[in-house]
Amino acid sequence: MSNTIANLLIRNLRDVFGENDPARRRAAIDEIWAEDGVFYDPKSGAHRGRDEIDRVAGAIKATHPDFRYHPIAEPQELGDAGMVPWISGRPGEVPAYSGTDFLIARDGRIAALYLFFDKLP
């Protein structure tokens, strides 16, 4: 699978923030995130570098290990940027929350990802 911007967005949702297994999560981070990548979380601020992204992704997932992230539209790409709206919650239940991920890619990896929470209808 190539690291298109759309692929990076989906893999980040599924394989990084949606992954319970620490070894698989870290392998995905090493594959799709730039070494100096930055994750911007509206609640906790900027998290720089793969180690910090791994730590925060694991901490977030630990608060709701049974939740799954589901894109609600196809990822959009423009130049070196992309976005995807998503929902999250327990499978088969009403979504607990939603958001939109915006990323900037560099050399086929995520250089920066900005998380925005959205209001559910």
C-alpha positions in Angstrom: 0.0 0.0 0.0 1.4 3.4 -1.0 1.6 6.3 1.4 -0.8 8.6 -0.4 -2.2 11.4 1.7 -5.6 9.5 1.7 -3.8 6.4 2.9 -1.9 8.2 5.6 -5.1 9.7 6.9 -6.9 6.3 7.1 -3.9 4.4 8.5 -3.4 7.0 11.2 -7.0 6.5 12.3 -6.9 2.8 12.1 -3.3 1.7 12.8 -2.2 4.5 15.2 -5.1 5.9 17.2 -7.3 2.9 16.7 -4.7 0.2 17.6 -4.7 -1.5 21.0 -1.5 -3.5 20.5 1.5 -1.3 21.4 3.9 -3.1 19.1 1.6 -2.8 16.0 0.8 0.9 16.9 4.6 1.7 17.1 5.3 -0.1 13.9 2.6 2.0 12.1 4.0 5.2 13.6 7.5 4.4 12.4 6.2 3.7 9.0 3.8 6.6 8.4 5.0 9.4 10.6 8.1 11.6 10.0 10.6 11.4 12.8 9.9 15.0 13.7 6.2 14.8 13.1 3.8 16.8 15.2 0.3 15.9 16.4 -1.8 18.9 17.5 -4.5 17.9 19.9 -7.0 20.6 20.9 -7.1 19.3 24.5 -3.4 18.6 25.2 -1.5 20.7 22.7 1.4 19.7 20.5 3.1 16.3 20.7 6.4 16.2 18.8 8.3 13.2 17.5 7.4 9.5 17.2 8.0 8.6 20.8 5.6 11.3 22.0 3.0 10.5 19.4 3.2 6.8 20.4 2.7 7.8 24.1 -0.3 10.0 23.5 -1.9 7.6 21.0 -1.6 4.8 23.6 -3.0 7.0 26.4 -6.0 8.1 24.3 -6.7 4.5 23.2 -6.5 3.3 26.8 -9.4 5.6 27.8 -11.7 3.8 25.4 -10.1 0.5 24.1 -13.3 -0.8 22.5 -14.0 2.4 20.4 -13.4 2.3 16.6 -12.7 5.2 14.3 -14.8 5.3 11.1 -14.3 7.8 8.3 -17.7 9.3 7.3 -16.5 10.7 4.0 -13.7 9.9 1.6 -10.4 11.7 2.4 -9.7 14.8 0.5 -6.3 15.8 -0.8 -4.9 19.1 -2.0 -1.2 19.6 -2.6 0.7 18.2 0.4 -2.4 18.4 2.7 -5.4 16.3 3.3 -8.4 15.9 5.6 -10.9 13.3 6.7 -14.0 13.6 8.9 -14.6 10.6 11.2 -16.8 9.3 14.0 -15.8 7.1 17.0 -17.6 4.9 19.4 -18.4 1.3 20.2 -19.3 -0.8 17.2 -23.1 -1.0 16.7 -23.8 1.9 19.0 -24.4 5.6 18.4 -21.1 7.4 17.9 -19.6 9.0 21.1 -17.8 11.8 19.3 -16.6 13.0 15.9 -13.8 14.9 14.5 -11.8 15.9 11.4 -8.1 15.2 10.9 -6.1 17.6 8.8 -2.5 16.6 7.8 0.5 17.9 6.1 2.7 15.3 4.4 6.4 15.3 3.6 8.2 12.6 1.6 5.2 10.2 2.0 4.9 10.5 5.7 2.9 12.6 8.1 4.8 15.8 9.1 1.9 17.4 11.0 -1.6 16.3 11.9 -4.2 18.7 13.4 -7.2 17.2 15.2 -10.5 19.2 15.4 -13.4 17.8 17.3 -16.8 18.3 15.6 -20.3 18.4 17.1 -22.4 15.3 16.6 -25.9 16.0 15.1 
